[in-house]
Amino acid sequence: DRTYNFVRANDHGSPNILVSADHGDTWSFGGQLTGSLTNVGYVSGYFKYCDNGVDRIDFIGTETHPRDSSTSMYHGYVRNGQTLKSDGTLVDPNIFDQTAPLITQFTEIFTNGTVWPPGQTNYRCWNDDVQSYPDGTVQAIIATRINDNTGGNDANISPNHAFFFCRYDGTNWNDTCLCQAGTKLY
């Protein structure tokens, strides 16, 4: 009987938890989901969330901002005030205290530098969507930069992108390259 709101706030934009017990009329600080990997600038990762409407909130996230760093993608979930890896291994026994694990302590679902299909190296994972299902399946769509690990927010960089479908079947994460997505839109 709680409503959770995850916001990029403290610790260089890390995901923090706001909680309401009265359907959003009032809110209180609930803790920090993950910590920042660095203390320099605005660099925390990007996250997406979904829930089953009962007792579980799944999330995927990157280590840092994909624009500025090479990133992999990770998955975990919140249940009973704790965070866990995809397989149910405990990561944080109390999300409401002032300590927070790093995203790298959760399950890596796609690794920066993955070669797939042959000849196509994928860098800088960026999350697009995550969804969970009653049978324990979790699915995610992520984007990557293809064969381009150049850095920064340079207007001259226009890498090709790919979309991947990542699926957790209750035991393993598997990924499928969906398509190339072309260069940036701006």
OpenMM code with the backbone's topology and positions (N, CA, C; nanometers):
from openmm import Vec3, app, unit

residues = "ASP ARG THR TYR ASN PHE VAL ARG ALA ASN ASP HIS GLY SER PRO ASN ILE LEU VAL SER ALA ASP HIS GLY ASP THR TRP SER PHE GLY GLY GLN LEU THR GLY SER LEU THR ASN VAL GLY TYR VAL SER GLY TYR PHE LYS TYR CYS ASP ASN GLY VAL ASP ARG ILE ASP PHE ILE GLY THR GLU THR HIS PRO ARG ASP SER SER THR SER MET TYR HIS GLY TYR VAL ARG ASN GLY GLN THR LEU LYS SER ASP GLY THR LEU VAL ASP PRO ASN ILE PHE ASP GLN THR ALA PRO LEU ILE THR GLN PHE THR GLU ILE PHE THR ASN GLY THR VAL TRP PRO PRO GLY GLN THR ASN TYR ARG CYS TRP ASN ASP ASP VAL GLN SER TYR PRO ASP GLY THR VAL GLN ALA ILE ILE ALA THR ARG ILE ASN ASP ASN THR GLY GLY ASN ASP ALA ASN ILE SER PRO ASN HIS ALA PHE PHE PHE CYS ARG TYR ASP GLY THR ASN TRP ASN ASP THR CYS LEU CYS GLN ALA GLY THR LYS LEU TYR".split()
positions = [
    Vec3(0.0815, -0.1213, 0.0000),
    Vec3(0.0000, 0.0000, 0.0000),
    Vec3(0.0847, 0.1261, 0.0000),
    Vec3(0.1907, 0.1245, -0.0795),
    Vec3(0.2759, 0.2417, -0.0944),
    Vec3(0.2874, 0.2778, -0.2422),
    Vec3(0.3126, 0.4050, -0.2669),
    Vec3(0.3463, 0.4526, -0.4004),
    Vec3(0.4922, 0.4960, -0.3958),
    Vec3(0.5704, 0.4492, -0.4917),
    Vec3(0.7118, 0.4829, -0.4984),
    Vec3(0.7360, 0.5770, -0.6155),
    Vec3(0.8204, 0.6757, -0.5935),
    Vec3(0.8627, 0.7664, -0.6991),
    Vec3(1.0158, 0.7683, -0.6974),
    Vec3(1.0772, 0.7244, -0.8068),
    Vec3(1.2220, 0.7243, -0.8170),
    Vec3(1.2638, 0.8516, -0.8890),
    Vec3(1.3531, 0.9275, -0.8269),
    Vec3(1.3953, 1.0553, -0.8822),
    Vec3(1.5470, 1.0630, -0.8865),
    Vec3(1.5991, 1.1292, -0.9896),
    Vec3(1.7432, 1.1561, -0.9947),
    Vec3(1.7685, 1.2782, -0.9086),
    Vec3(1.8406, 1.2585, -0.7983),
    Vec3(1.8573, 1.3691, -0.7046),
    Vec3(1.9960, 1.3655, -0.6413),
    Vec3(2.0040, 1.3280, -0.5154),
    Vec3(2.1298, 1.3299, -0.4403),
    Vec3(2.2357, 1.2439, -0.5065),
    Vec3(2.3599, 1.2650, -0.4639),
    Vec3(2.4732, 1.1833, -0.5071),
    Vec3(2.4903, 1.1874, -0.6589),
    Vec3(2.4997, 1.3100, -0.7135),
    Vec3(2.5239, 1.3327, -0.8561),
    Vec3(2.4142, 1.2739, -0.9439),
    Vec3(2.2918, 1.2855, -0.9013),
    Vec3(2.1794, 1.2406, -0.9828),
    Vec3(2.1485, 1.0936, -0.9728),
    Vec3(2.1940, 1.0296, -0.8655),
    Vec3(2.1616, 0.8878, -0.8449),
    Vec3(2.0124, 0.8725, -0.8181),
    Vec3(1.9562, 0.7528, -0.8441),
    Vec3(1.8143, 0.7325, -0.8183),
    Vec3(1.7852, 0.7274, -0.6678),
    Vec3(1.6989, 0.8184, -0.6257),
    Vec3(1.6531, 0.8245, -0.4874),
    Vec3(1.5060, 0.7877, -0.4833),
    Vec3(1.4598, 0.7462, -0.3659),
    Vec3(1.3240, 0.6933, -0.3515),
    Vec3(1.2412, 0.7873, -0.2668),
    Vec3(1.1275, 0.8298, -0.3208),
    Vec3(1.0262, 0.8999, -0.2440),
    Vec3(0.9106, 0.8030, -0.2254),
    Vec3(0.8470, 0.8058, -0.1071),
    Vec3(0.7415, 0.7100, -0.0749),
    Vec3(0.6182, 0.7854, -0.0259),
    Vec3(0.5013, 0.7409, -0.0712),
    Vec3(0.3740, 0.7949, -0.0225),
    Vec3(0.2870, 0.6792, 0.0261),
    Vec3(0.2302, 0.6957, 0.1441),
    Vec3(0.1379, 0.5957, 0.1987),
    Vec3(-0.0071, 0.6414, 0.1857),
    Vec3(-0.0289, 0.7567, 0.1237),
    Vec3(-0.1656, 0.8109, 0.1107),
    Vec3(-0.1977, 0.8488, -0.0338),
    Vec3(-0.1561, 0.7645, -0.1259),
    Vec3(-0.1858, 0.7780, -0.2687),
    Vec3(-0.1353, 0.9090, -0.3288),
    Vec3(-0.0214, 0.9584, -0.2783),
    Vec3(0.0419, 1.0744, -0.3365),
    Vec3(0.0074, 1.2078, -0.2740),
    Vec3(-0.0741, 1.2083, -0.1694),
    Vec3(-0.1048, 1.3360, -0.1035),
    Vec3(0.0177, 1.3914, -0.0306),
    Vec3(0.0938, 1.3048, 0.0337),
    Vec3(0.2168, 1.3464, 0.1009),
    Vec3(0.3287, 1.2482, 0.0650),
    Vec3(0.4513, 1.2966, 0.0713),
    Vec3(0.5674, 1.2163, 0.0346),
    Vec3(0.6755, 1.2288, 0.1406),
    Vec3(0.7544, 1.1221, 0.1544),
    Vec3(0.8706, 1.1267, 0.2424),
    Vec3(0.9885, 1.0616, 0.1708),
    Vec3(1.1086, 1.1032, 0.2129),
    Vec3(1.2291, 1.0457, 0.1546),
    Vec3(1.2411, 0.9022, 0.2003),
    Vec3(1.2668, 0.8109, 0.1043),
    Vec3(1.2715, 0.6695, 0.1385),
    Vec3(1.4094, 0.6085, 0.1331),
    Vec3(1.5081, 0.6779, 0.0803),
    Vec3(1.6412, 0.6213, 0.0684),
    Vec3(1.6943, 0.6378, -0.0720),
    Vec3(1.8075, 0.5756, -0.0974),
    Vec3(1.8723, 0.5846, -0.2272),
    Vec3(1.8836, 0.4446, -0.2857),
    Vec3(1.8406, 0.4273, -0.4105),
    Vec3(1.8413, 0.2960, -0.4740),
    Vec3(1.9830, 0.2488, -0.5035),
    Vec3(2.0628, 0.3332, -0.5706),
    Vec3(2.2023, 0.3000, -0.6009),
    Vec3(2.2883, 0.4231, -0.5791),
    Vec3(2.4173, 0.4006, -0.5629),
    Vec3(2.5119, 0.5096, -0.5457),
    Vec3(2.5830, 0.5421, -0.6751),
    Vec3(2.6499, 0.6560, -0.6764),
    Vec3(2.7256, 0.7006, -0.7922),
    Vec3(2.8624, 0.6344, -0.7940),
    Vec3(2.9109, 0.6027, -0.9127),
    Vec3(3.0437, 0.5431, -0.9278),
    Vec3(3.1547, 0.6476, -0.9213),
    Vec3(3.1197, 0.7746, -0.9288),
    Vec3(3.2193, 0.8805, -0.9249),
    Vec3(3.1613, 1.0013, -0.8537),
    Vec3(3.2460, 1.0877, -0.8079),
    Vec3(3.2004, 1.2079, -0.7376),
    Vec3(3.2246, 1.3330, -0.8199),
    Vec3(3.2357, 1.3185, -0.9503),
    Vec3(3.2667, 1.4312, -1.0363),
    Vec3(3.1496, 1.4596, -1.1289),
    Vec3(3.0910, 1.5767, -1.1172),
    Vec3(2.9892, 1.6228, -1.2112),
    Vec3(2.8620, 1.5399, -1.2136),
    Vec3(2.7854, 1.5640, -1.3182),
    Vec3(2.6590, 1.4954, -1.3370),
    Vec3(2.6847, 1.3697, -1.4191),
    Vec3(2.7007, 1.2570, -1.3526),
    Vec3(2.7460, 1.1383, -1.4237),
    Vec3(2.6683, 1.0119, -1.3922),
    Vec3(2.5712, 1.0174, -1.3049),
    Vec3(2.5021, 0.8941, -1.2680),
    Vec3(2.4270, 0.8346, -1.3854),
    Vec3(2.3984, 0.7057, -1.3748),
    Vec3(2.3388, 0.6317, -1.4843),
    Vec3(2.1937, 0.6654, -1.5106),
    Vec3(2.1451, 0.6094, -1.6188),
    Vec3(2.0050, 0.6235, -1.6559),
    Vec3(1.9312, 0.4961, -1.6177),
    Vec3(1.8085, 0.5107, -1.5678),
    Vec3(1.7293, 0.3989, -1.5168),
    Vec3(1.5901, 0.3998, -1.5785),
    Vec3(1.5313, 0.2821, -1.5908),
    Vec3(1.3906, 0.2636, -1.6269),
    Vec3(1.3315, 0.1674, -1.5251),
    Vec3(1.2002, 0.1792, -1.5004),
    Vec3(1.1332, 0.1016, -1.3968),
    Vec3(1.0018, 0.0447, -1.4488),
    Vec3(0.9603, -0.0657, -1.3902),
    Vec3(0.8259, -0.1196, -1.4106),
    Vec3(0.7878, -0.1952, -1.2835),
    Vec3(0.6590, -0.2182, -1.2652),
    Vec3(0.6165, -0.2909, -1.1450),
    Vec3(0.5077, -0.3906, -1.1797),
    Vec3(0.4847, -0.4827, -1.0869),
    Vec3(0.3783, -0.5816, -1.1083),
    Vec3(0.2476, -0.5397, -1.0428),
    Vec3(0.2435, -0.4197, -0.9845),
    Vec3(0.1213, -0.3689, -0.9232),
    Vec3(0.0923, -0.4272, -0.7862),
    Vec3(0.1815, -0.5142, -0.7368),
    Vec3(0.1568, -0.5805, -0.6087),
    Vec3(0.2745, -0.5646, -0.5131),
    Vec3(0.3898, -0.6229, -0.5511),
    Vec3(0.4982, -0.6297, -0.4531),
    Vec3(0.6385, -0.6271, -0.5128),
    Vec3(0.6522, -0.5864, -0.6383),
    Vec3(0.7844, -0.5913, -0.7012),
    Vec3(0.7993, -0.4766, -0.7998),
    Vec3(0.9172, -0.4112, -0.7950),
    Vec3(0.9534, -0.3067, -0.8905),
    Vec3(1.0845, -0.3474, -0.9555),
    Vec3(1.0816, -0.3729, -1.0853),
    Vec3(1.2024, -0.4064, -1.1607),
    Vec3(1.2658, -0.2780, -1.2134),
    Vec3(1.3986, -0.2790, -1.2273),
    Vec3(1.4682, -0.1646, -1.2850),
    Vec3(1.5865, -0.2120, -1.3675),
    Vec3(1.6206, -0.1333, -1.4684),
    Vec3(1.7441, -0.1512, -1.5432),
    Vec3(1.8174, -0.0177, -1.5377),
    Vec3(1.9518, -0.0229, -1.5417),
    Vec3(2.0274, 0.1008, -1.5353),
    Vec3(2.1693, 0.0838, -1.5839),
    Vec3(2.2314, 0.1968, -1.6118),
    Vec3(2.3703, 0.2024, -1.6558),
    Vec3(2.4577, 0.2540, -1.5417),
    Vec3(2.5890, 0.2370, -1.5554),
    Vec3(2.6816, 0.2837, -1.4524),
    Vec3(2.6884, 0.4349, -1.4455),
    Vec3(2.6947, 0.4994, -1.5601),
    Vec3(2.7082, 0.6441, -1.5707),
    Vec3(2.6258, 0.6905, -1.6900),
    Vec3(2.6399, 0.8158, -1.7236),
    Vec3(2.5668, 0.8717, -1.8369),
    Vec3(2.6244, 0.8152, -1.9672),
    Vec3(2.5445, 0.7489, -2.0506),
    Vec3(2.5953, 0.6872, -2.1741),
    Vec3(2.6532, 0.7876, -2.2738),
    Vec3(2.6133, 0.9119, -2.2641),
    Vec3(2.6702, 1.0131, -2.3527),
    Vec3(2.8186, 1.0333, -2.3248),
    Vec3(2.8565, 1.0209, -2.1966),
    Vec3(2.9911, 1.0567, -2.1537),
    Vec3(3.0842, 0.9384, -2.1311),
    Vec3(3.0296, 0.8178, -2.1164),
    Vec3(3.1115, 0.7025, -2.0803),
    Vec3(3.0615, 0.5769, -2.1494),
    Vec3(3.1491, 0.4801, -2.1603),
    Vec3(3.1077, 0.3486, -2.2087),
    Vec3(3.0289, 0.2808, -2.0973),
    Vec3(2.9131, 0.2275, -2.1293),
    Vec3(2.8241, 0.1726, -2.0275),
    Vec3(2.7722, 0.0354, -2.0659),
    Vec3(2.7522, -0.0475, -1.9647),
    Vec3(2.6821, -0.1749, -1.9785),
    Vec3(2.5418, -0.1548, -1.9210),
    Vec3(2.4586, -0.2588, -1.9254),
    Vec3(2.3225, -0.2497, -1.8710),
    Vec3(2.3061, -0.3545, -1.7617),
    Vec3(2.2374, -0.3160, -1.6528),
    Vec3(2.2188, -0.4014, -1.5357),
    Vec3(2.0710, -0.4087, -1.4993),
    Vec3(2.0327, -0.5173, -1.4308),
    Vec3(1.8957, -0.5372, -1.3852),
    Vec3(1.8932, -0.5742, -1.2369),
    Vec3(1.7914, -0.5278, -1.1714),
    Vec3(1.7632, -0.5683, -1.0342),
    Vec3(1.6170, -0.5427, -1.0048),
    Vec3(1.5755, -0.5744, -0.8834),
    Vec3(1.4375, -0.5434, -0.8463),
    Vec3(1.4256, -0.5166, -0.6971),
    Vec3(1.3171, -0.4446, -0.6636),
    Vec3(1.2841, -0.4107, -0.5254),
    Vec3(1.1682, -0.4988, -0.4826),
    Vec3(1.1821, -0.5599, -0.3651),
    Vec3(1.0739, -0.6375, -0.3054),
    Vec3(1.0943, -0.6364, -0.1539),
    Vec3(0.9870, -0.6131, -0.0805),
    Vec3(0.9906, -0.6133, 0.0660),
    Vec3(1.0984, -0.5210, 0.1225),
    Vec3(1.1161, -0.4042, 0.0615),
    Vec3(1.2126, -0.3078, 0.1118),
    Vec3(1.3569, -0.3458, 0.0902),
    Vec3(1.3822, -0.4413, 0.0006),
    Vec3(1.5176, -0.4871, -0.0299),
    Vec3(1.5395, -0.4801, -0.1801),
    Vec3(1.6676, -0.4788, -0.2219),
    Vec3(1.6955, -0.4925, -0.3646),
    Vec3(1.7667, -0.6244, -0.3880),
    Vec3(1.7372, -0.6831, -0.5049),
    Vec3(1.7899, -0.8152, -0.5388),
    Vec3(1.8367, -0.8193, -0.6831),
    Vec3(1.9281, -0.9123, -0.7125),
    Vec3(1.9695, -0.9401, -0.8495),
    Vec3(1.8571, -1.0140, -0.9211),
    Vec3(1.8716, -1.0331, -1.0502),
    Vec3(1.7704, -1.1031, -1.1301),
    Vec3(1.7346, -1.2391, -1.0725),
    Vec3(1.8339, -1.3128, -1.0197),
    Vec3(1.8095, -1.4484, -0.9687),
    Vec3(1.7615, -1.4513, -0.8236),
    Vec3(1.7378, -1.3354, -0.7640),
    Vec3(1.6884, -1.3290, -0.6261),
    Vec3(1.7970, -1.3144, -0.5210),
    Vec3(1.9240, -1.3056, -0.5620),
    Vec3(2.0330, -1.2851, -0.4681),
    Vec3(2.0217, -1.1460, -0.4055),
    Vec3(2.0277, -1.1388, -0.2730),
    Vec3(2.0140, -1.0131, -0.2007),
    Vec3(2.1313, -0.9204, -0.2290),
    Vec3(2.1011, -0.7936, -0.2592),
    Vec3(2.2036, -0.6917, -0.2786),
    Vec3(2.1997, -0.5910, -0.1642),
    Vec3(2.0832, -0.5346, -0.1351),
    Vec3(2.0684, -0.4354, -0.0280),
    Vec3(1.9536, -0.4788, 0.0627),
    Vec3(1.9826, -0.5102, 0.1900),
    Vec3(1.8779, -0.5585, 0.2796),
    Vec3(1.7805, -0.4512, 0.3260),
    Vec3(1.8111, -0.3209, 0.3018),
    Vec3(1.7226, -0.2149, 0.3482),
    Vec3(1.7365, -0.0931, 0.2580),
    Vec3(1.6432, -0.0774, 0.1631),
    Vec3(1.6510, 0.0368, 0.0713),
    Vec3(1.6191, 0.1682, 0.1411),
    Vec3(1.5680, 0.1632, 0.2634),
    Vec3(1.5264, 0.2842, 0.3333),
    Vec3(1.6354, 0.3428, 0.4228),
    Vec3(1.7536, 0.2799, 0.4280),
    Vec3(1.8613, 0.3387, 0.5074),
    Vec3(1.9453, 0.4306, 0.4174),
    Vec3(2.0525, 0.4825, 0.4681),
    Vec3(2.1315, 0.5800, 0.3935),
    Vec3(2.2507, 0.5189, 0.3206),
    Vec3(2.2565, 0.3870, 0.3079),
    Vec3(2.3614, 0.3239, 0.2293),
    Vec3(2.2982, 0.2694, 0.1016),
    Vec3(2.3757, 0.2714, -0.0061),
    Vec3(2.3217, 0.2258, -0.1350),
    Vec3(2.4289, 0.1499, -0.2119),
    Vec3(2.3919, 0.0374, -0.2726),
    Vec3(2.4878, -0.0384, -0.3545),
    Vec3(2.5134, 0.0332, -0.4866),
    Vec3(2.6157, -0.0091, -0.5564),
    Vec3(2.6418, 0.0397, -0.6913),
    Vec3(2.5619, -0.0443, -0.7903),
    Vec3(2.5276, 0.0124, -0.9036),
    Vec3(2.4519, -0.0623, -1.0046),
    Vec3(2.5300, -0.1850, -1.0506),
    Vec3(2.6621, -0.1796, -1.0456),
    Vec3(2.7452, -0.2926, -1.0893),
    Vec3(2.7321, -0.4139, -0.9971),
    Vec3(2.6673, -0.3975, -0.8819),
    Vec3(2.6434, -0.5105, -0.7923),
    Vec3(2.5206, -0.5913, -0.8342),
    Vec3(2.4443, -0.5401, -0.9311),
    Vec3(2.3259, -0.6098, -0.9795),
    Vec3(2.3634, -0.6965, -1.1001),
    Vec3(2.2686, -0.7575, -1.1652),
    Vec3(2.2933, -0.8499, -1.2754),
    Vec3(2.3220, -0.7745, -1.4044),
    Vec3(2.4389, -0.7997, -1.4626),
    Vec3(2.4716, -0.7392, -1.5912),
    Vec3(2.3944, -0.8135, -1.6999),
    Vec3(2.3162, -0.7380, -1.7783),
    Vec3(2.2345, -0.8024, -1.8810),
    Vec3(2.2898, -0.7802, -2.0215),
    Vec3(2.3736, -0.6775, -2.0394),
    Vec3(2.4369, -0.6532, -2.1687),
    Vec3(2.5673, -0.5797, -2.1413),
    Vec3(2.6770, -0.6292, -2.1993),
    Vec3(2.8102, -0.5785, -2.1696),
    Vec3(2.8587, -0.4829, -2.2772),
    Vec3(2.9105, -0.3673, -2.2335),
    Vec3(2.9747, -0.2745, -2.3251),
    Vec3(3.0848, -0.3494, -2.4002),
    Vec3(3.0902, -0.3327, -2.5326),
    Vec3(3.1908, -0.4009, -2.6140),
    Vec3(3.1445, -0.5347, -2.6686),
    Vec3(3.0176, -0.5699, -2.6466),
    Vec3(2.9642, -0.6949, -2.7015),
    Vec3(2.9684, -0.6905, -2.8542),
    Vec3(3.0195, -0.7943, -2.9135),
    Vec3(3.0233, -0.8057, -3.0600),
    Vec3(2.9037, -0.8898, -3.1017),
    Vec3(2.8094, -0.8277, -3.1707),
    Vec3(2.6908, -0.8964, -3.2204),
    Vec3(2.6141, -0.8039, -3.3105),
    Vec3(2.5751, -0.8438, -3.4284),
    Vec3(2.6230, -0.9636, -3.4982),
    Vec3(2.7712, -0.9496, -3.5308),
    Vec3(2.8317, -1.0519, -3.5908),
    Vec3(2.9758, -1.0484, -3.6189),
    Vec3(3.0154, -0.9192, -3.6916),
    Vec3(3.1238, -0.8583, -3.6428),
    Vec3(3.1731, -0.7351, -3.7034),
    Vec3(3.1096, -0.6090, -3.6490),
    Vec3(3.0149, -0.6226, -3.5612),
    Vec3(2.9455, -0.5061, -3.5048),
    Vec3(2.9701, -0.5017, -3.3544),
    Vec3(3.0539, -0.4099, -3.3094),
    Vec3(3.0816, -0.3957, -3.1669),
    Vec3(2.9898, -0.2892, -3.1097),
    Vec3(2.9248, -0.3218, -2.9995),
    Vec3(2.8224, -0.2353, -2.9416),
    Vec3(2.8729, -0.1722, -2.8118),
    Vec3(2.8646, -0.0384, -2.8081),
    Vec3(2.9117, 0.0403, -2.6951),
    Vec3(2.7986, 0.1275, -2.6407),
    Vec3(2.8199, 0.1805, -2.5195),
    Vec3(2.7355, 0.2849, -2.4616),
    Vec3(2.5878, 0.2466, -2.4571),
    Vec3(2.5563, 0.1461, -2.3816),
    Vec3(2.4170, 0.1016, -2.3678),
    Vec3(2.3302, 0.2133, -2.3098),
    Vec3(2.2104, 0.2221, -2.3629),
    Vec3(2.1130, 0.3208, -2.3169),
    Vec3(1.9801, 0.2470, -2.3062),
    Vec3(1.9107, 0.2612, -2.1951),
    Vec3(1.7859, 0.1858, -2.1772),
    Vec3(1.6689, 0.2565, -2.2440),
    Vec3(1.5817, 0.1768, -2.3020),
    Vec3(1.4613, 0.2295, -2.3649),
    Vec3(1.3347, 0.1854, -2.2932),
    Vec3(1.3296, 0.0603, -2.2475),
    Vec3(1.2085, 0.0129, -2.1806),
    Vec3(1.2386, -0.1149, -2.1041),
    Vec3(1.1592, -0.1423, -2.0004),
    Vec3(1.1664, -0.2672, -1.9250),
    Vec3(1.0244, -0.3077, -1.8888),
    Vec3(0.9976, -0.4379, -1.8898),
    Vec3(0.8652, -0.4901, -1.8546),
    Vec3(0.8819, -0.6255, -1.7871),
    Vec3(0.8042, -0.6498, -1.6828),
    Vec3(0.8054, -0.7798, -1.6155),
    Vec3(0.6695, -0.8466, -1.6319),
    Vec3(0.6691, -0.9806, -1.6157),
    Vec3(0.5480, -1.0587, -1.6368),
    Vec3(0.5274, -1.1544, -1.5195),
    Vec3(0.4038, -1.1982, -1.4957),
    Vec3(0.3745, -1.2846, -1.3803),
    Vec3(0.4552, -1.4141, -1.3744),
    Vec3(0.5019, -1.4654, -1.4891),
    Vec3(0.5770, -1.5909, -1.4886),
    Vec3(0.7248, -1.5725, -1.4534),
    Vec3(0.7661, -1.4476, -1.4197),
    Vec3(0.9047, -1.4210, -1.3833),
    Vec3(0.9903, -1.3706, -1.4976),
    Vec3(0.9354, -1.3676, -1.6176),
    Vec3(1.0080, -1.3148, -1.7323),
    Vec3(1.0223, -1.1633, -1.7186),
    Vec3(1.1407, -1.1136, -1.7486),
    Vec3(1.1655, -0.9700, -1.7555),
    Vec3(1.2235, -0.9429, -1.8933),
    Vec3(1.1751, -0.8372, -1.9579),
    Vec3(1.2222, -0.8038, -2.0913),
    Vec3(1.2620, -0.6575, -2.0954),
    Vec3(1.3653, -0.6280, -2.1741),
    Vec3(1.4127, -0.4907, -2.1873),
    Vec3(1.4502, -0.4632, -2.3317),
    Vec3(1.4344, -0.3390, -2.3716),
    Vec3(1.4836, -0.2904, -2.4994),
    Vec3(1.5925, -0.1890, -2.4666),
    Vec3(1.7103, -0.2059, -2.5280),
    Vec3(1.8194, -0.1126, -2.5080),
    Vec3(1.8733, -0.0677, -2.6425),
    Vec3(1.9416, 0.0461, -2.6435),
    Vec3(2.0087, 0.0966, -2.7626),
    Vec3(2.1588, 0.0972, -2.7361),
    Vec3(2.2371, 0.0828, -2.8424),
    Vec3(2.3830, 0.0875, -2.8327),
    Vec3(2.4384, 0.1718, -2.9480),
    Vec3(2.5628, 0.2159, -2.9306),
    Vec3(2.6366, 0.2758, -3.0427),
    Vec3(2.7139, 0.1636, -3.1105),
    Vec3(2.7082, 0.1597, -3.2434),
    Vec3(2.7758, 0.0548, -3.3196),
    Vec3(2.9139, 0.1020, -3.3626),
    Vec3(3.0166, 0.0189, -3.3314),
    Vec3(3.1534, 0.0416, -3.3773),
    Vec3(3.2016, 0.1839, -3.3543),
    Vec3(3.1575, 0.2449, -3.2463),
    Vec3(3.1933, 0.3837, -3.2203),
    Vec3(3.2037, 0.4045, -3.0708),
    Vec3(3.3238, 0.4129, -3.0197),
    Vec3(3.3445, 0.4354, -2.8780),
    Vec3(3.4100, 0.5701, -2.8557),
    Vec3(3.3844, 0.6661, -2.9444),
    Vec3(3.4395, 0.7998, -2.9264),
    Vec3(3.3660, 0.8687, -2.8142),
    Vec3(3.4325, 0.9573, -2.7466),
    Vec3(3.3771, 1.0138, -2.6239),
    Vec3(3.3123, 1.1492, -2.6402),
    Vec3(3.2425, 1.1871, -2.5370),
    Vec3(3.1951, 1.3221, -2.5192),
    Vec3(3.0663, 1.3572, -2.5884),
    Vec3(3.0319, 1.4832, -2.5713),
    Vec3(2.9088, 1.5398, -2.6233),
    Vec3(2.9421, 1.6262, -2.7448),
    Vec3(3.0190, 1.5737, -2.8359),
    Vec3(3.0702, 1.6456, -2.9512),
    Vec3(2.9659, 1.6486, -3.0616),
    Vec3(2.9364, 1.7655, -3.1118),
    Vec3(2.8366, 1.7792, -3.2184),
    Vec3(2.8798, 1.7083, -3.3467),
    Vec3(3.0095, 1.6792, -3.3591),
    Vec3(3.0592, 1.6127, -3.4798),
    Vec3(3.0447, 1.4610, -3.4743),
    Vec3(3.0093, 1.4057, -3.3586),
    Vec3(2.9941, 1.2609, -3.3449),
    Vec3(2.8529, 1.2229, -3.3896),
    Vec3(2.8419, 1.1324, -3.4829),
    Vec3(2.7117, 1.0882, -3.5303),
    Vec3(2.7144, 0.9364, -3.5508),
    Vec3(2.7231, 0.8618, -3.4401),
    Vec3(2.7375, 0.7162, -3.4519),
    Vec3(2.6094, 0.6469, -3.4967),
    Vec3(2.6288, 0.5312, -3.5576),
    Vec3(2.5170, 0.4440, -3.5902),
    Vec3(2.4720, 0.3761, -3.4608),
    Vec3(2.3460, 0.3418, -3.4503),
    Vec3(2.2906, 0.2791, -3.3306),
    Vec3(2.2251, 0.1457, -3.3649),
    Vec3(2.2076, 0.0643, -3.2616),
    Vec3(2.1336, -0.0619, -3.2759),
    Vec3(2.0389, -0.0759, -3.1581),
    Vec3(1.9301, -0.1489, -3.1809),
    Vec3(1.8375, -0.1851, -3.0736),
    Vec3(1.8534, -0.3335, -3.0428),
    Vec3(1.8521, -0.3663, -2.9129),
    Vec3(1.8589, -0.5044, -2.8663),
    Vec3(1.7396, -0.5344, -2.7774),
    Vec3(1.6892, -0.6552, -2.7915),
    Vec3(1.5844, -0.7092, -2.7050),
    Vec3(1.6544, -0.8036, -2.6074),
    Vec3(1.6468, -0.7732, -2.4771),
    Vec3(1.7086, -0.8559, -2.3727),
    Vec3(1.5970, -0.9218, -2.2929),
    Vec3(1.6112, -1.0524, -2.2652),
    Vec3(1.5033, -1.1270, -2.1990),
    Vec3(1.5609, -1.2168, -2.0907),
    Vec3(1.5025, -1.2038, -1.9698),
    Vec3(1.5373, -1.2923, -1.8593),
    Vec3(1.4286, -1.3974, -1.8495),
    Vec3(1.4652, -1.5244, -1.8633),
    Vec3(1.3672, -1.6336, -1.8654),
    Vec3(1.3465, -1.6994, -1.7294),
    Vec3(1.3999, -1.6368, -1.6241),
    Vec3(1.3916, -1.6940, -1.4904),
    Vec3(1.5223, -1.7574, -1.4472),
    Vec3(1.6127, -1.7775, -1.5446),
    Vec3(1.7436, -1.8349, -1.5167),
    Vec3(1.8559, -1.7545, -1.5808),
    Vec3(1.8394, -1.7189, -1.7085),
    Vec3(1.9445, -1.6510, -1.7847),
    Vec3(1.8905, -1.5305, -1.8586),
    Vec3(1.9811, -1.4345, -1.8839),
    Vec3(1.9521, -1.3232, -1.9727),
    Vec3(2.0027, -1.3590, -2.1123),
    Vec3(1.9207, -1.3368, -2.2136),
    Vec3(1.9571, -1.3580, -2.3528),
    Vec3(1.9257, -1.2304, -2.4299),
    Vec3(2.0040, -1.2023, -2.5326),
    Vec3(1.9771, -1.0822, -2.6105),
    Vec3(1.9684, -1.1147, -2.7587),
    Vec3(1.8899, -1.0347, -2.8289),
    Vec3(1.8703, -1.0472, -2.9721),
    Vec3(1.8849, -0.9097, -3.0341),
    Vec3(1.9673, -0.8987, -3.1364),
    Vec3(1.9794, -0.7724, -3.2088),
    Vec3(1.8526, -0.7550, -3.2930),
    Vec3(1.7812, -0.6467, -3.2703),
    Vec3(1.6577, -0.6228, -3.3444),
    Vec3(1.6840, -0.5547, -3.4785),
    Vec3(1.7656, -0.4474, -3.4750),
    Vec3(1.7902, -0.3743, -3.5990),
    Vec3(1.8934, -0.2656, -3.5749),
    Vec3(1.9471, -0.2140, -3.6853),
    Vec3(2.0240, -0.0910, -3.6765),
    Vec3(1.9249, 0.0234, -3.6780),
    Vec3(1.9594, 0.1302, -3.6069),
    Vec3(1.8647, 0.2397, -3.5914),
    Vec3(1.9104, 0.3690, -3.6555),
    Vec3(2.0260, 0.3689, -3.7181),
    Vec3(2.0734, 0.4889, -3.7841),
    Vec3(2.1460, 0.5833, -3.6893),
    Vec3(2.1802, 0.7004, -3.7411),
    Vec3(2.2555, 0.7982, -3.6630),
    Vec3(2.1617, 0.8872, -3.5836),
    Vec3(2.2212, 0.9785, -3.5078),
    Vec3(2.1399, 1.0644, -3.4196),
    Vec3(2.0458, 1.1530, -3.5010),
    Vec3(1.9429, 1.2012, -3.4339),
    Vec3(1.8385, 1.2774, -3.5029),
    Vec3(1.8642, 1.4277, -3.5046),
    Vec3(1.9713, 1.4709, -3.4377),
    Vec3(1.9976, 1.6151, -3.4315),
    Vec3(2.1380, 1.6480, -3.4807),
] * unit.nanometer
topology = app.Topology()
chain = topology.addChain("A")
for resn in residues:
    res = topology.addResidue(resn, chain)
    for name in ("N", "CA", "C"):
        topology.addAtom(name, app.Element.getBySymbol(name[0]), res)
